[in-house]
Amino acid sequence: MTEHTFDLVVLGGGSGGYAAALRAAELGKSVALVEKDKVGGTCLHRGCIPTKALLHAAEVADTARDASAIGIRATFDGVDPAGVRAYREGIVAKKYKGLEGLVKARGITVVPGEGRLEAGPAVRVGDDLYRGTDVVLATGSYSRSLPGLEIGGRVLTSEHALELDEIPARVVILGGGVIGVEFASVWRSFGVDVTIVEALDHLVPNEDVALSKALERAFRRRGIASSLGVRFQGVTQKADGVTVTLEDGKAFEAEYLLVAVGRGPATSGLGYEEAGITLDRGFVVTDERLRTGVSHVWAVGDIVPGLQLAHRGFQQGIFVAEEIAGLSPVVIPDTQIPKVTYSHPEVASVGLTEAQAVDAHGADGVVAYEYNLAGNGKSEILGTGGIVKVVRVKDGPVIGVHLAGDRVGELITEGQLAVGWEAHPEDIAPFVHAHPTQSEALGEAFLALAGKPLHAL
């Protein structure tokens, strides 16, 4: 056995892990980054980046198909799966090469192999032990299934769906959250007959109900079918397809079933509990500063209860590196972290939903305003509908910003600033939004809440 000593050992090279490694190295620490696959993790290789490349390809397909509506003569001859795959893989390869170069330039030691936490703290990889003054756990997440629902054959997870070398004629998607609606959007743009099965009453059920309803309306117009409020019962496979049954007796025939019921923490079999780490339903229990119950062991990203988002992982990785360095970084609560669903149309939000705001402040203590994108010139040019909804405390700050419409994910940072800085609409209303931009829709909502609407009654 060979023992190696570093200031920081990071177990897991995904968004949270490599962010912690990069920031710690920048702060002068010696860093070992243990990764069993490729640095970049799920987000870069099997999640955020490749799926958004697919969504862009889907947008181009829709644009080509509908070009005549704006006076452009174009023909849409179909989707080339091999060409889309090559485009997607090219994007991932470029980002991966850049990340590898960045890690190397920072002097980080990348240790390939499966790591296991040991007391000390340390991480064992094969016969070698990597001992750190501090250890960061960042082992990410995996695609969940349901009890009794076996993945395989024509029952897919999102990772399998990315690797399909065909465009199916018909699919059923189990789960109407972010992953489910994004794949539904892609496949529909590619000409697939799509049905989403969601046990709760709305698509993207963690969002404000106004956004859920806006997305449901848009999906109905696009021909995406949804079964809401009825639980999945079972699936049977044949050589050429699947039959999906629900508890109310309904059945759907399709070529594939995509299981998109969320992601679970990847913590099993990694020595966490044996080293004294407390787990709750597989998640690592930490305090608000991301310390575990074991001295000098920290956790970041999808294994920490809360939003499972790459940018939350980045933020937490940076936070822990700075906390270890004694910089006392500011804690960012999950309510101030923006969320974006990159479907067509997009859904984006930050802060409290109206229902959450009412629970916190009472119905009489909350004011909400919705601005329809039909009144926004740039949205009309782009051909998108949707809404901007802003929630404020009565006579107080903005506590929630909720958007639905194409490209609105690019606007949510302004909402994050408003919520994070506890700005009052009256404070924001004087600021000027360029015309014509979709950002004006946010400005209109702030103006209305400040009592001086411009392009609205």
C-alpha positions as CSV (number, residue, x, y, z in Angstrom):
1,M,0.0,0.0,0.0
2,T,1.2,3.5,-0.9
3,E,0.0,6.5,1.1
4,H,-0.3,9.9,-0.5
5,T,-0.9,13.2,1.5
6,F,-2.8,16.3,0.3
7,D,-4.4,19.3,1.8
8,L,-7.7,18.3,0.2
9,V,-9.0,15.0,-1.3
10,V,-12.2,15.2,-3.3
11,L,-14.2,12.0,-3.9
12,G,-16.1,12.6,-7.1
13,G,-15.2,14.7,-10.1
14,G,-18.7,16.0,-11.1
15,S,-19.9,19.6,-10.9
16,G,-19.5,20.0,-7.1
17,G,-16.3,18.0,-6.8
18,Y,-14.3,19.6,-9.6
19,A,-15.5,23.1,-8.5
20,A,-14.2,22.4,-5.0
21,A,-10.9,21.1,-6.4
22,L,-10.4,24.1,-8.7
23,R,-11.2,26.7,-6.1
24,A,-9.0,25.0,-3.5
25,A,-6.1,24.8,-5.9
26,E,-6.6,28.5,-6.7
27,L,-6.3,29.2,-3.0
28,G,-3.0,27.4,-2.8
29,K,-4.0,23.9,-1.6
30,S,-2.6,20.7,-2.8
31,V,-5.6,18.7,-4.2
32,A,-6.3,15.1,-5.3
33,L,-9.5,14.5,-7.3
34,V,-10.7,10.9,-7.3
35,E,-13.0,10.0,-10.2
36,K,-14.0,6.5,-11.4
37,D,-15.2,7.7,-14.8
38,K,-14.5,11.1,-16.4
39,V,-14.1,14.5,-14.7
40,G,-17.2,16.5,-15.4
41,G,-19.6,13.8,-14.1
42,T,-23.2,13.3,-15.1
43,C,-23.8,17.0,-16.0
44,L,-21.1,17.2,-18.7
45,H,-21.2,13.7,-20.1
46,R,-24.8,12.3,-19.6
47,G,-27.0,15.2,-18.4
48,C,-27.0,19.0,-18.7
49,I,-24.8,19.5,-21.7
50,P,-25.8,16.6,-24.0
51,T,-29.5,17.1,-23.3
52,K,-29.3,20.8,-24.0
53,A,-27.5,20.0,-27.2
54,L,-30.5,17.8,-28.1
55,L,-32.9,20.5,-27.1
56,H,-31.1,23.0,-29.5
57,A,-31.3,20.4,-32.3
58,A,-35.0,20.1,-31.5
59,E,-35.4,23.9,-31.7
60,V,-33.6,24.0,-35.1
61,A,-36.0,21.2,-36.3
62,D,-39.0,23.3,-35.3
63,T,-37.6,26.4,-36.8
64,A,-37.0,24.7,-40.1
65,R,-40.4,23.1,-40.1
66,D,-42.2,26.4,-39.4
67,A,-40.0,28.7,-41.5
68,S,-42.6,29.5,-44.0
69,A,-44.7,31.2,-41.3
70,I,-42.2,34.1,-41.3
71,G,-41.6,34.2,-45.0
72,I,-38.5,31.9,-45.2
73,R,-38.5,29.2,-47.8
74,A,-37.0,26.1,-46.2
75,T,-37.7,22.4,-46.2
76,F,-37.5,20.0,-43.3
77,D,-36.4,16.5,-44.5
78,G,-36.3,14.8,-41.1
79,V,-33.9,14.1,-38.3
80,D,-30.5,12.3,-38.8
81,P,-29.9,10.5,-35.5
82,A,-26.2,9.9,-36.4
83,G,-25.7,13.6,-37.2
84,V,-27.4,14.7,-34.0
85,R,-25.3,12.3,-32.0
86,A,-22.1,13.6,-33.7
87,Y,-23.1,17.2,-32.9
88,R,-23.9,16.4,-29.3
89,E,-20.8,14.3,-28.7
90,G,-18.7,17.1,-30.3
91,I,-20.0,19.6,-27.9
92,V,-19.3,17.3,-24.9
93,A,-15.8,16.5,-26.2
94,K,-14.8,20.2,-26.5
95,K,-16.1,21.0,-23.0
96,Y,-14.3,17.9,-21.6
97,K,-11.0,18.8,-23.2
98,G,-11.3,22.4,-21.8
99,L,-12.0,21.1,-18.3
100,E,-9.1,18.6,-18.5
101,G,-6.8,21.5,-19.4
102,L,-8.1,23.7,-16.6
103,V,-7.6,20.9,-14.0
104,K,-4.1,20.3,-15.3
105,A,-3.2,24.0,-15.3
106,R,-4.3,24.2,-11.6
107,G,-1.9,21.4,-10.6
108,I,-4.7,19.1,-9.4
109,T,-3.8,15.4,-9.2
110,V,-6.5,13.4,-10.9
111,V,-6.8,9.8,-9.5
112,P,-8.7,7.4,-11.7
113,G,-10.6,4.6,-10.0
114,E,-13.3,3.9,-7.5
115,G,-12.7,5.6,-4.2
116,R,-13.9,4.6,-0.7
117,L,-14.0,6.8,2.3
118,E,-12.0,5.7,5.3
119,A,-11.4,7.2,8.7
120,G,-8.5,9.7,9.0
121,P,-10.0,11.2,6.8
122,A,-8.8,9.5,3.7
123,V,-10.0,7.9,0.4
124,R,-8.8,4.5,-0.6
125,V,-8.4,3.8,-4.3
126,G,-7.3,0.2,-4.9
127,D,-4.2,-0.4,-2.8
128,D,-3.4,3.4,-2.5
129,L,-4.6,5.6,0.3
130,Y,-5.1,9.3,-0.3
131,R,-5.1,11.1,3.0
132,G,-6.3,14.7,3.2
133,T,-6.3,17.3,5.9
134,D,-9.9,17.7,4.6
135,V,-12.0,15.4,2.4
136,V,-15.0,16.5,0.3
137,L,-17.6,14.0,-0.7
138,A,-19.1,14.7,-4.1
139,T,-20.2,11.4,-5.5
140,G,-23.4,12.7,-7.3
141,S,-26.5,10.9,-8.2
142,Y,-28.1,8.2,-10.3
143,S,-31.4,7.7,-12.2
144,R,-34.0,6.4,-9.9
145,S,-36.7,3.8,-10.7
146,L,-39.8,2.7,-8.9
147,P,-40.1,-0.5,-6.7
148,G,-40.6,-3.4,-9.0
149,L,-39.9,-1.5,-12.2
150,E,-36.8,-3.0,-13.8
151,I,-34.7,-0.9,-16.2
152,G,-33.6,-2.7,-19.3
153,G,-34.7,-3.6,-22.8
154,R,-37.3,-1.0,-23.8
155,V,-37.5,0.5,-20.4
156,L,-35.0,3.4,-20.4
157,T,-33.4,5.9,-18.1
158,S,-32.3,9.3,-19.4
159,E,-28.8,8.0,-19.9
160,H,-30.1,5.2,-22.2
161,A,-32.4,7.6,-24.0
162,L,-29.4,9.7,-25.0
163,E,-27.8,6.7,-26.6
164,L,-30.8,5.7,-28.7
165,D,-29.7,5.4,-32.4
166,E,-33.2,5.8,-33.7
167,I,-36.1,8.2,-33.5
168,P,-39.0,6.2,-32.2
169,A,-42.5,6.6,-33.4
170,R,-44.2,6.6,-29.9
171,V,-42.9,6.9,-26.3
172,V,-44.4,7.0,-22.9
173,I,-42.5,9.1,-20.3
174,L,-43.0,8.2,-16.6
175,G,-42.5,11.4,-14.7
176,G,-43.4,15.0,-15.5
177,G,-40.6,16.7,-13.8
178,V,-37.6,18.5,-15.4
179,I,-36.1,15.4,-17.1
180,G,-39.4,14.1,-18.3
181,V,-40.7,17.3,-19.9
182,E,-37.3,18.1,-21.5
183,F,-37.2,14.7,-23.2
184,A,-40.9,15.0,-24.2
185,S,-40.1,18.4,-25.8
186,V,-37.1,17.0,-27.8
187,W,-38.9,13.9,-29.0
188,R,-42.0,15.9,-30.0
189,S,-39.9,18.3,-32.0
190,F,-38.4,15.2,-33.7
191,G,-41.9,14.0,-34.7
192,V,-42.4,11.5,-31.9
193,D,-45.9,10.8,-30.4
194,V,-45.3,11.5,-26.7
195,T,-47.4,10.8,-23.6
196,I,-46.3,11.9,-20.1
197,V,-47.5,10.0,-17.1
198,E,-47.3,12.0,-13.9
199,A,-48.8,10.8,-10.6
200,L,-49.2,14.4,-9.2
201,D,-51.8,16.9,-10.5
202,H,-49.4,19.0,-12.7
203,L,-46.3,18.8,-14.8
204,V,-43.2,20.3,-13.2
205,P,-45.1,20.0,-9.9
206,N,-42.3,21.8,-7.8
207,E,-43.0,25.0,-9.7
208,D,-45.6,27.7,-9.1
209,V,-48.9,26.3,-10.4
210,A,-49.1,29.2,-12.9
211,L,-46.0,27.9,-14.6
212,S,-47.3,24.3,-14.6
213,K,-50.5,25.4,-16.2
214,A,-48.7,27.5,-18.8
215,L,-46.5,24.5,-19.7
216,E,-49.4,22.1,-19.9
217,R,-51.3,24.5,-22.2
218,A,-48.2,24.8,-24.5
219,F,-47.7,21.0,-24.5
220,R,-51.3,20.4,-25.5
221,R,-50.9,22.8,-28.4
222,R,-47.8,20.9,-29.4
223,G,-49.6,17.6,-29.3
224,I,-47.8,16.3,-26.2
225,A,-50.3,14.2,-24.3
226,S,-50.3,14.0,-20.5
227,S,-52.0,11.7,-17.9
228,L,-52.0,13.6,-14.6
229,G,-53.0,12.6,-11.1
230,V,-53.0,8.8,-11.7
231,R,-50.2,6.5,-10.5
232,F,-48.3,4.1,-12.6
233,Q,-49.1,0.4,-12.1
234,G,-46.9,-1.6,-14.4
235,V,-45.2,-2.2,-17.7
236,T,-44.9,-5.3,-19.9
237,Q,-42.4,-5.6,-22.7
238,K,-42.7,-7.2,-26.1
239,A,-40.0,-7.5,-28.8
240,D,-41.1,-4.3,-30.5
241,G,-42.6,-2.2,-27.7
242,V,-44.1,-1.8,-24.2
243,T,-47.6,-1.6,-22.7
244,V,-47.8,0.8,-19.8
245,T,-50.8,0.5,-17.4
246,L,-52.0,2.9,-14.8
247,E,-53.9,2.3,-11.5
248,D,-57.2,3.5,-13.1
249,G,-57.0,0.8,-15.8
250,K,-55.8,3.0,-18.7
251,A,-53.1,1.5,-20.9
252,F,-50.7,3.1,-23.4
253,E,-48.8,1.4,-26.1
254,A,-45.3,2.7,-27.1
255,E,-42.0,1.6,-28.5
256,Y,-40.2,2.7,-25.3
257,L,-40.9,3.8,-21.7
258,L,-38.6,6.5,-20.4
259,V,-38.4,6.4,-16.6
260,A,-37.8,9.9,-15.3
261,V,-38.9,9.8,-11.7
262,G,-35.9,11.7,-10.3
263,R,-32.4,11.0,-9.1
264,G,-31.1,9.3,-6.0
265,P,-27.9,10.1,-4.1
266,A,-24.9,7.9,-5.0
267,T,-23.7,7.0,-1.6
268,S,-24.1,3.2,-1.2
269,G,-21.1,1.0,-0.9
270,L,-18.6,3.9,-0.6
271,G,-17.7,3.5,3.1
272,Y,-19.6,6.5,4.3
273,E,-21.5,5.0,7.2
274,E,-18.5,2.9,8.2
275,A,-16.5,6.1,8.5
276,G,-19.1,7.6,10.7
277,I,-21.1,9.7,8.2
278,T,-24.8,10.0,8.9
279,L,-27.1,9.2,6.0
280,D,-30.8,10.0,5.7
281,R,-32.6,8.0,2.9
282,G,-29.1,7.8,1.3
283,F,-28.4,11.6,1.5
284,V,-25.4,12.8,3.5
285,V,-26.6,14.9,6.5
286,T,-24.7,18.2,6.9
287,D,-25.1,21.4,8.7
288,E,-25.7,24.7,6.8
289,R,-22.0,25.1,6.1
290,L,-21.8,21.6,4.5
291,R,-19.9,19.9,7.4
292,T,-20.7,16.3,8.0
293,G,-20.7,14.9,11.5
294,V,-17.1,13.7,11.0
295,S,-14.4,16.2,11.6
296,H,-12.8,17.6,8.4
297,V,-15.2,15.7,6.1
298,W,-17.6,17.8,3.9
299,A,-20.3,17.0,1.3
300,V,-21.5,18.9,-1.7
301,G,-23.9,18.5,-4.7
302,D,-26.6,15.9,-5.3
303,I,-25.8,13.9,-2.2
304,V,-26.8,16.8,0.0
305,P,-30.6,17.1,0.5
306,G,-32.1,19.8,-1.6
307,L,-32.1,20.9,-5.2
308,Q,-30.2,18.6,-7.5
309,L,-28.7,21.1,-9.9
310,A,-25.3,21.4,-11.4
311,H,-25.0,25.1,-10.5
312,R,-25.9,24.3,-6.9
313,G,-23.0,21.8,-7.0
314,F,-20.7,24.4,-8.4
315,Q,-21.7,26.9,-5.7
316,Q,-21.3,24.4,-2.9
317,G,-18.0,23.2,-4.1
318,I,-16.6,26.7,-4.2
319,F,-18.2,27.4,-0.8
320,V,-16.5,24.4,0.9
321,A,-13.1,25.3,-0.6
322,E,-13.4,28.8,0.7
323,E,-14.7,27.6,4.1
324,I,-11.8,25.3,4.5
325,A,-9.5,28.2,3.6
326,G,-11.0,30.3,6.4
327,L,-12.7,32.8,4.1
328,S,-16.2,32.5,5.7
329,P,-18.2,32.5,2.5
330,V,-21.9,33.5,2.5
331,V,-24.5,30.7,2.7
332,I,-26.8,30.7,-0.3
333,P,-30.2,29.0,0.6
334,D,-31.8,26.8,-2.0
335,T,-34.7,29.3,-2.4
336,Q,-32.2,31.8,-3.9
337,I,-30.8,29.3,-6.5
338,P,-32.5,29.6,-9.9
339,K,-34.1,26.6,-11.6
340,V,-34.6,26.2,-15.3
341,T,-36.4,23.6,-17.3
342,Y,-35.1,23.8,-20.9
343,S,-38.2,22.5,-22.6
344,H,-40.1,24.4,-25.4
345,P,-41.3,26.6,-23.8
346,E,-38.9,27.0,-21.0
347,V,-39.8,27.3,-17.3
348,A,-37.6,29.3,-14.9
349,S,-38.0,30.3,-11.3
350,V,-36.3,31.5,-8.1
351,G,-37.6,32.1,-4.6
352,L,-41.0,31.2,-3.2
353,T,-44.1,30.1,-5.2
354,E,-47.2,32.1,-4.4
355,A,-48.5,29.1,-2.4
356,Q,-45.3,29.0,-0.3
357,A,-45.4,32.7,0.1
358,V,-49.0,32.6,1.4
359,D,-48.0,29.8,3.8
360,A,-45.1,32.0,5.1
361,H,-46.8,35.4,5.2
362,G,-50.6,34.8,5.0
363,A,-52.9,35.4,2.1
364,D,-53.3,39.1,3.1
365,G,-49.5,39.5,3.3
366,V,-48.7,38.6,-0.2
367,V,-49.2,40.3,-3.6
368,A,-48.6,38.5,-6.9
369,Y,-48.7,39.9,-10.5
370,E,-48.7,38.1,-13.8
371,Y,-47.6,39.7,-17.0
372,N,-48.6,37.9,-20.3
373,L,-45.8,37.6,-22.8
374,A,-48.4,38.4,-25.5
375,G,-47.7,42.0,-24.6
376,N,-43.9,41.7,-25.1
377,G,-42.6,42.7,-28.6
378,K,-39.6,40.4,-28.6
379,S,-41.6,37.4,-27.5
380,E,-44.1,38.1,-30.3
381,I,-41.2,38.2,-32.8
382,L,-39.9,34.9,-31.5
383,G,-43.4,33.4,-31.6
384,T,-43.5,32.4,-28.0
385,G,-46.2,32.8,-25.4
386,G,-46.0,32.5,-21.7
387,I,-46.0,34.5,-18.5
388,V,-43.9,36.4,-16.0
389,K,-45.2,36.1,-12.4
390,V,-43.6,38.1,-9.6
391,V,-44.5,37.5,-5.9
392,R,-43.8,40.1,-3.2
393,V,-44.6,40.6,0.4
394,K,-47.3,43.3,0.7
395,D,-45.4,46.6,0.8
396,G,-42.2,44.6,1.0
397,P,-39.6,42.8,-1.1
398,V,-39.8,40.5,-4.1
399,I,-39.7,36.9,-2.8
400,G,-40.4,34.9,-6.0
401,V,-40.0,35.3,-9.7
402,H,-41.5,32.7,-12.1
403,L,-41.2,32.6,-15.9
404,A,-42.6,30.5,-18.7
405,G,-41.8,31.0,-22.4
406,D,-39.0,30.3,-24.9
407,R,-35.6,31.6,-23.8
408,V,-36.8,32.8,-20.4
409,G,-34.0,30.9,-18.7
410,E,-31.7,33.7,-19.7
411,L,-33.8,36.1,-17.7
412,I,-33.8,34.3,-14.3
413,T,-30.6,35.9,-13.1
414,E,-32.3,39.2,-12.8
415,G,-35.0,37.5,-10.7
416,Q,-32.2,36.0,-8.5
417,L,-30.8,39.4,-7.9
418,A,-34.2,40.8,-6.9
419,V,-34.9,38.0,-4.5
420,G,-31.4,37.6,-3.1
421,W,-31.1,41.4,-2.5
422,E,-34.6,41.6,-1.1
423,A,-35.4,44.4,-3.5
424,H,-38.7,46.1,-3.5
425,P,-40.5,46.6,-6.8
426,E,-40.4,50.3,-6.2
427,D,-36.6,50.0,-6.1
428,I,-36.3,48.1,-9.4
429,A,-39.0,50.0,-11.4
430,P,-36.7,52.9,-12.3
431,F,-34.1,50.7,-13.9
432,V,-34.4,50.6,-17.7
433,H,-34.7,47.4,-19.8
434,A,-33.5,47.6,-23.4
435,H,-36.3,47.5,-26.1
436,P,-37.2,45.2,-27.6
437,T,-36.1,42.4,-25.3
438,Q,-37.9,39.8,-23.3
439,S,-36.3,41.3,-20.2
440,E,-38.9,44.1,-20.6
441,A,-41.5,41.6,-19.4
442,L,-39.8,41.4,-16.0
443,G,-39.6,45.2,-16.0
444,E,-43.3,45.4,-16.7
445,A,-44.1,43.1,-13.8
446,F,-42.0,45.2,-11.4
447,L,-43.6,48.4,-12.7
448,A,-47.1,47.0,-12.1
449,L,-46.2,45.9,-8.6
450,A,-44.8,49.4,-8.0
451,G,-48.2,50.8,-8.9
452,K,-47.3,52.3,-12.3
453,P,-47.8,49.8,-15.1
454,L,-46.9,50.8,-18.6
455,H,-48.0,48.2,-21.2
456,A,-50.6,46.6,-19.0
457,L,-53.8,47.6,-17.3
